[in-house]
Amino acid sequence: DSFLRRIQNEGLERSTIQVLEALLRLRQAACHPGLLDPKHLGASSAKLDVLLEQLRVVLDEGHKALVFSQFTSLLAIVRLRLEREGVAFEYLDGKTHDRQARVVRFQEDPACRLFLISLKAGGLGLNLTAADYVFILDPWWNPAVEAQAVDRAHRIGQTRQVFAYRLIT
């Protein structure tokens, strides 16, 4: 209500930041309620439930998968659920120091079949051909960024078909 009132009072041109912030909050709400309010970190979300169900199927079939999100806070929630379920994974975001060691473990360790990656940190320069499934949890403003993320698995040396899923809510 205050958002709409502000636009009415100040005009759309002078409310650009508020509009962008509202869009960000809507995108976060579509991913998980814990992104808006830490009290809801333990809550379920349809997107997370679908992701985990799909990952169970893919991993049980022996495949390797990449999971990308622009929100490191969403990846943190995914990490908690995976740890609770005893699923081995690697993780990479902009603060990761030992990037190459994590890539090598994912590529070479048959027990590590899942890699959680920040879209901005892992969208370029990584060769992750061990994966044949890619999940993008939230759409990016520029579709080319998503395409680059999918291309981490679809590289020279990939011998299998790569399946990419965008979880849109």
N, C-alpha and C positions, 0 to 999 in steps of 0.2 A: 504494500500500500504506500509506504513512504517513497519507494522507488518510483512508482508511477506519479506520485505527487511532485517529486523533484523534477521529473521530466516535464510535467505540465507547467511548473513554475519557471524553470530555467531554460526549457526548450531542449530538443534532442541534440542540437549541435554543441551545447555546453554540458552535455551529460554523457559524453562518449566513454569516459573512464567507468562510470557507473554501469553503463550498458555492457561493456566488456566484462566487468566484474560479475554482473548478473549471469552472463553467458558462461563464464568459468564456473560459477557455483552450480548452474544447471548441469553442466558436464560432469562435475564432481558428484552431484546427487545421483546422476544416472549410473555412476560406477559403484558407489558404496556410500551408505549414510555416514560412516565413520570419517569420511573425508571432510564433511561439513561440521561434525560435532564429535570430538573424541569419546564422548560417553557412549557412542554407538559403534565403537570399533569391533565389538564382539557380535554385532548384529549380522544377520545374513543379508545378502543381496542377490538378486536374480542373476546378475552378470557373473558374480563370483561362483555361485552354485553351478551355472552352466559351464563355466571354465573348468572347474574341478571335475565335473562329470566327464567332460570331453577329454581332459588330461588322463583320467583313470583309464579310459578306453584306449587311448593312443599309447600310453606307457605300458599298459598290460599287453598290448600287441607287440611290444618290443621296439617301438619307434622312439625317436628323440624329438624334442619339441623346444621351440623358442617362444617366450611370452614377452611381448613388448607393451609398455605403458609410458605415457608422458609423465604420469604422476608417480614419483618414487614413493609417495605415501600409500598409494594403492598397491604397489609392489610389496611394501612392508606388510600390508594386510594379507596379501597372497602368501608371503613367506610364513607368517604365523600359522595360517591354515595348513600349509604344506608340512611345516615342522611338527605340528600336532598330529598329522596323519603319517609321519615318518617317511615322507618322500624326499629323496636326495635331490639336490639341485645346486646349481651355481647361480651367482648373482653379480650383476655388473651395473654400476651407475657412474655418474661423473666423479664420484669420490673414491672409486675403486683404484687401488694402487697397483695391484698385481694382476692387471688385465690379462696378460699373455698366459700366465699360469692357469687362470680360470678357463680361458679358451682351450688350452691344451687338455685340461682335465675333462672338459665337456666333450671334446673331439675324440679323446682316446680312452676314457674310462667307461666301460660298458654299464657300470652301475649308476653313472651320472647321466640321466637321460632328459634332464630339464634345465633350461637356462632362462632365468628372469633377467630382463634387460631394460634399462631406461632407454626410451626411444631416442633421445638426443645423444646419449653417451654411446649407444651401440648401433646406431643406424648406419654408420660408415666405418670402413676399414677393417671389419671383422670377417673372417672366413669361417663359417660355421656349417660346413657341408655335412656334418654328422646328423644334422636335423633334417627331417623331412616334413615336419609340421610347424607352422608359424601361427601364433595367435596374437592379434592386435586388440588390446582391451579397450582402447578409446581412440576415436578418430583424431587425426592431426589436421590442422587448418590447411596444410599443403599435402595433397595426396602423394607427391613425389617422395616425401619423407617416409611415408608408409611403404612405398614401393622399394625404397632403399633398404628398409628393415627386412622385407621379404627376401630381398636379394642377398642377405647374409647367408641364407641357406641355398639359394639358387645360384650357385657359382660354378666355375670350372672345377671339376672334380666331383660334382654331385652326380651320383649314379641312379638316384631314384627320383620319382615324381615328387614335387613339393606341393603341399596343400596349405593354403593360407586362409585363415578365418579372421574376419573382423567382427568383433562382438559389439553390435550396435543396440543401444537401448534408448 
